[in-house]
Amino acid sequence: MGYFERYHIFRDPIHGFIKVYDIERDIINSSAFQRLRRIKQLALTCMVYHGAEHTRFGHSIGVMDVASRIFDVIVAKDNNPDEYLLKKISKWRKNDYERNKIILRLIALLHDIGHCPFSHGAEMLFQAKITHEEMSARIIEGDGEISQILDSLQSFNINKSTIANMLRKKEIIPPINQIIDGPLDADKTDYLWRDSFYTGVYYGRFDLDRLINTMTIVYNKVQEDIGLGLEEGGKYTAESLMLARYYMFLQVYFHCTRRAYDKHLSDFLKGYFKNYLNKNHYPSNVKEFLKFDDYRIMNFINEAKSKNNQIGSLAKIIIYRKHYEVLKESPDYTEDKEKNLFDSNFNKIKDKFNIEIFKDDANDAPNKFKKEPFYLKLRNPKDRKIGSRFDEIEVLSKVIKELDDKIRKLRIYVPKDDLNRCKNFSDNLNWKP
């Protein structure tokens, strides 16, 4: 029986009905994948936007669906004889087409299986050189259930190493990798819509259908190879996607209270692991790592809240929502002179009150907004030379060209009970160079 012969329908709040094929459902039903139901997508953002209880489970299935739609669109265009494209995809044999689509869907489904509890909010406890992508690859290779399912695809010349190596970028199949990890990838397009939906913040929404339907194979002049880009008619949707990323970063991912909880969670975990688990990191062993999820960490926090020490204080902050408050916040774009003065004043406040305070910097936040170049296929190229048929988005879009991704927003946080006395002191400091 072929891979794409039998499927099941999953109902998704973002994408509607999603087709899930037998092999994929087997993976979804594995214990390692079911763990993603217990990994929040946005860590403790639910302490700010109460609807943000969604998990990596739904996101992973959504990414698989979006990636598959992108694949079908660009393959259909590359096989169109009226298009003067590079025809790399159209040279795929039938077996190549089927194999590459299977690989794409499996990478998309499994790309986040290695996330630690609370996703990016607690990644600091990974051992050096281990990222969630690397842990995903290790789970694919080391979890018996998943590796056995993937090794059953030998007839398609696919096994666990195929998927793990694609995630590690040891194997590249243009444009498959860019559909998963690139400026227009399925990961970003799903999480922006999904995070926007569950937080109730409308900034993350854009015309996803239009974006996908204008995707096409383009020529990357720098790499001199094919890549994922857009037809010129997709320019305005690309602008809305970029603005969605910009506003979601400032309004959700770098929200002041969300970042306070990131810090409290990080400090709690570092202390709890060291003092009560005799560990400095999550286990590198796959079986042991998979025992950690949000539920287990919340049990640690609940147990610790009765302790009369620093760990107990941090647990109470999280349980009873007693997060530190913002004492001072810089503009979105802080110049070097302003930053130096900000750092100096931070030290003055710390020395004056001798209390636990901390500083945050947008440069250190997850989902950091940045502009990534990609190409548009021109409607009316100057000539038929390959280089003149495509141009960078920043050349064709004034909106994206003018959008500054050098966000440097700084904040100083103090305990809630110390806010007023610290504020009286800080208001008398000079904050402008």
Secondary structure in CASP SS format (residue, H / E / C, confidence):
PFRMAT SS
TARGET T0000
AUTHOR 0000-0000-0000
METHOD secondary structure of the structure
MODEL  1
M C 1.00
G C 1.00
Y C 1.00
F C 1.00
E C 1.00
R C 1.00
Y E 1.00
H E 1.00
I E 1.00
F E 1.00
R E 1.00
D E 1.00
P C 1.00
I C 1.00
H C 1.00
G E 1.00
F E 1.00
I E 1.00
K E 1.00
V E 1.00
Y E 1.00
D H 1.00
I H 1.00
E H 1.00
R H 1.00
D H 1.00
I H 1.00
I H 1.00
N C 1.00
S C 1.00
S H 1.00
A H 1.00
F H 1.00
Q H 1.00
R H 1.00
L H 1.00
R H 1.00
R H 1.00
I C 1.00
K E 1.00
Q C 1.00
L C 1.00
A H 1.00
L H 1.00
T H 1.00
C H 1.00
M H 1.00
V C 1.00
Y C 1.00
H C 1.00
G C 1.00
A C 1.00
E C 1.00
H C 1.00
T E 1.00
R H 1.00
F H 1.00
G H 1.00
H H 1.00
S H 1.00
I H 1.00
G H 1.00
V H 1.00
M H 1.00
D H 1.00
V H 1.00
A H 1.00
S H 1.00
R H 1.00
I H 1.00
F H 1.00
D H 1.00
V H 1.00
I H 1.00
V H 1.00
A H 1.00
K H 1.00
D H 1.00
N C 1.00
N C 1.00
P C 1.00
D C 1.00
E C 1.00
Y C 1.00
L C 1.00
L C 1.00
K C 1.00
K C 1.00
I H 1.00
S H 1.00
K H 1.00
W C 1.00
R C 1.00
K H 1.00
N H 1.00
D H 1.00
Y H 1.00
E H 1.00
R H 1.00
N H 1.00
K H 1.00
I H 1.00
I H 1.00
L H 1.00
R H 1.00
L H 1.00
I H 1.00
A H 1.00
L H 1.00
L H 1.00
H C 1.00
D C 1.00
I C 1.00
G C 1.00
H C 1.00
C C 1.00
P C 1.00
F C 1.00
S H 1.00
H H 1.00
G H 1.00
A H 1.00
E H 1.00
M H 1.00
L H 1.00
F C 1.00
Q C 1.00
A C 1.00
K C 1.00
I C 1.00
T C 1.00
H H 1.00
E H 1.00
E H 1.00
M H 1.00
S H 1.00
A H 1.00
R H 1.00
I H 1.00
I H 1.00
E H 1.00
G H 1.00
D C 1.00
G H 1.00
E H 1.00
I H 1.00
S H 1.00
Q H 1.00
I H 1.00
L H 1.00
D H 1.00
S C 1.00
L C 1.00
Q H 1.00
S H 1.00
F H 1.00
N C 1.00
I C 1.00
N C 1.00
K H 1.00
S H 1.00
T H 1.00
I H 1.00
A H 1.00
N H 1.00
M H 1.00
L H 1.00
R C 1.00
K C 1.00
K C 1.00
E C 1.00
I C 1.00
I C 1.00
P C 1.00
P C 1.00
I H 1.00
N H 1.00
Q H 1.00
I H 1.00
I H 1.00
D C 1.00
G C 1.00
P C 1.00
L C 1.00
D C 1.00
A H 1.00
D H 1.00
K H 1.00
T H 1.00
D H 1.00
Y H 1.00
L H 1.00
W H 1.00
R H 1.00
D H 1.00
S H 1.00
F H 1.00
Y H 1.00
T H 1.00
G C 1.00
V C 1.00
Y H 1.00
Y H 1.00
G H 1.00
R C 1.00
F C 1.00
D C 1.00
L H 1.00
D H 1.00
R H 1.00
L H 1.00
I H 1.00
N H 1.00
T C 1.00
M E 1.00
T E 1.00
I E 1.00
V E 1.00
Y E 1.00
N E 1.00
K C 1.00
V C 1.00
Q C 1.00
E C 1.00
D E 1.00
I E 1.00
G E 1.00
L E 1.00
G E 1.00
L E 1.00
E E 1.00
E H 1.00
G H 1.00
G H 1.00
K H 1.00
Y H 1.00
T H 1.00
A H 1.00
E H 1.00
S H 1.00
L H 1.00
M H 1.00
L H 1.00
A H 1.00
R H 1.00
Y H 1.00
Y H 1.00
M H 1.00
F H 1.00
L H 1.00
Q H 1.00
V H 1.00
Y H 1.00
F C 1.00
H C 1.00
C H 1.00
T H 1.00
R H 1.00
R H 1.00
A H 1.00
Y H 1.00
D H 1.00
K H 1.00
H H 1.00
L H 1.00
S H 1.00
D H 1.00
F H 1.00
L H 1.00
K H 1.00
G H 1.00
Y H 1.00
F H 1.00
K H 1.00
N H 1.00
Y H 1.00
L C 1.00
N C 1.00
K C 1.00
N C 1.00
H C 1.00
Y C 1.00
P C 1.00
S C 1.00
N C 1.00
V H 1.00
K H 1.00
E H 1.00
F H 1.00
L C 1.00
K C 1.00
F C 1.00
D C 1.00
D H 1.00
Y H 1.00
R H 1.00
I H 1.00
M H 1.00
N H 1.00
F H 1.00
I H 1.00
N H 1.00
E H 1.00
A H 1.00
K C 1.00
S C 1.00
K C 1.00
N C 1.00
N C 1.00
Q H 1.00
I H 1.00
G H 1.00
S H 1.00
L H 1.00
A H 1.00
K H 1.00
I H 1.00
I H 1.00
I H 1.00
Y C 1.00
R C 1.00
K C 1.00
H C 1.00
Y C 1.00
E E 1.00
V E 1.00
L E 1.00
K E 1.00
E E 1.00
S C 1.00
P C 1.00
D C 1.00
Y E 1.00
T C 1.00
E C 1.00
D H 1.00
K H 1.00
E H 1.00
K H 1.00
N H 1.00
L H 1.00
F H 1.00
D H 1.00
S H 1.00
N H 1.00
F H 1.00
N H 1.00
K H 1.00
I H 1.00
K H 1.00
D H 1.00
K H 1.00
F H 1.00
N C 1.00
I C 1.00
E C 1.00
I C 1.00
F E 1.00
K E 1.00
D E 1.00
D E 1.00
A H 1.00
N H 1.00
D H 1.00
A C 1.00
P C 1.00
N C 1.00
K C 1.00
F C 1.00
K C 1.00
K C 1.00
E C 1.00
P C 1.00
F C 1.00
Y E 1.00
L E 1.00
K E 1.00
L C 1.00
R C 1.00
N C 1.00
P C 1.00
K C 1.00
D C 1.00
R C 1.00
K C 1.00
I H 1.00
G H 1.00
S H 1.00
R H 1.00
F E 1.00
D E 1.00
E E 1.00
I H 1.00
E H 1.00
V H 1.00
L H 1.00
S C 1.00
K H 1.00
V H 1.00
I H 1.00
K H 1.00
E H 1.00
L C 1.00
D C 1.00
D C 1.00
K C 1.00
I C 1.00
R E 1.00
K C 1.00
L E 1.00
R E 1.00
I E 1.00
Y E 1.00
V E 1.00
P C 1.00
K H 1.00
D H 1.00
D H 1.00
L H 1.00
N H 1.00
R H 1.00
C H 1.00
K H 1.00
N H 1.00
F H 1.00
S H 1.00
D C 1.00
N C 1.00
L C 1.00
N C 1.00
W C 1.00
K C 1.00
P C 1.00
END
